[in-house]
């Protein structure tokens, strides 16, 4: 059985090059298309104003992007441990 792949066409374009048949997808559209099977929906978050000592905030920010999510995880773990 002979392959019907057009290897010359594939090799002519750079990897990830958008074509009319396959336009480049935007990240936000890709993320929205991911199905969260088996996961429970996350409850909505509330925007609050919280006063935290500067060194604690800097430590969380130094860990990289997503520091607010990590702070939420630490608070949740504290809550769960104190029950």
C-alpha positions as CSV (number, residue, x, y, z in Angstrom):
1,X,0.0,0.0,0.0
2,X,1.4,3.3,-1.0
3,X,1.1,6.4,1.1
4,X,-1.1,9.2,-0.3
5,X,0.7,11.8,1.8
6,X,2.1,14.7,-0.3
7,X,5.5,14.9,1.4
8,X,6.8,17.6,-0.9
9,X,3.9,19.9,0.1
10,X,4.4,19.1,3.8
11,X,8.2,19.9,3.6
12,X,7.6,23.1,1.7
13,X,6.0,25.0,4.6
14,X,7.4,25.7,8.0
15,X,5.9,23.7,10.9
16,X,2.8,25.4,12.2
17,X,2.3,27.5,9.1
18,X,-1.3,28.6,8.6
19,X,-2.9,27.6,5.3
20,X,-6.3,28.5,3.9
21,X,-7.6,25.0,4.8
22,X,-6.1,25.2,8.4
23,X,-5.9,28.9,9.6
24,X,-3.9,29.6,12.7
25,X,-6.0,29.2,15.8
26,X,-6.0,31.8,18.5
27,X,-5.1,30.4,22.0
28,X,-8.3,31.7,23.6
29,X,-10.4,29.7,21.1
30,X,-8.3,26.6,21.7
31,X,-8.7,26.9,25.4
32,X,-12.5,27.4,25.1
33,X,-12.7,24.2,23.0
34,X,-11.1,22.0,25.7
35,X,-13.7,19.8,27.3
36,X,-13.4,19.3,31.1
37,X,-14.8,15.8,31.2
38,X,-15.2,14.4,34.7
39,X,-14.3,17.7,36.4
40,X,-16.7,19.6,38.6
41,X,-17.3,23.2,37.6
42,X,-15.4,25.6,39.8
43,X,-17.4,28.0,41.9
44,X,-17.2,31.7,40.8
45,X,-14.6,33.7,42.5
46,X,-15.2,37.0,44.3
47,X,-13.0,40.1,43.8
48,X,-11.9,41.4,47.2
49,X,-9.5,43.9,48.6
50,X,-7.0,42.2,50.9
51,X,-4.1,43.7,52.8
52,X,-1.1,41.4,52.9
53,X,2.4,42.2,54.1
54,X,4.7,43.2,51.2
55,X,7.2,40.4,51.8
56,X,4.5,37.7,51.6
57,X,3.1,39.2,48.4
58,X,6.5,39.5,46.8
59,X,7.3,35.8,47.7
60,X,4.1,34.6,46.0
61,X,4.7,36.8,43.0
62,X,8.3,35.6,42.7
63,X,7.0,32.0,42.2
64,X,5.8,33.1,38.7
65,X,2.4,33.7,37.0
66,X,-0.6,32.4,38.8
67,X,0.3,33.7,42.3
68,X,-3.3,34.6,43.1
69,X,-4.4,31.1,42.4
70,X,-1.6,29.7,44.6
71,X,-2.6,32.1,47.4
72,X,-6.2,30.8,47.1
73,X,-4.9,27.2,47.3
74,X,-2.9,28.0,50.5
75,X,-6.0,29.6,52.0
76,X,-8.2,26.6,51.0
77,X,-5.7,24.1,52.5
78,X,-5.6,26.1,55.7
79,X,-9.4,26.1,55.8
80,X,-9.6,22.4,55.1
81,X,-6.9,21.6,57.8
82,X,-8.8,23.5,60.5
83,X,-12.1,21.7,60.1
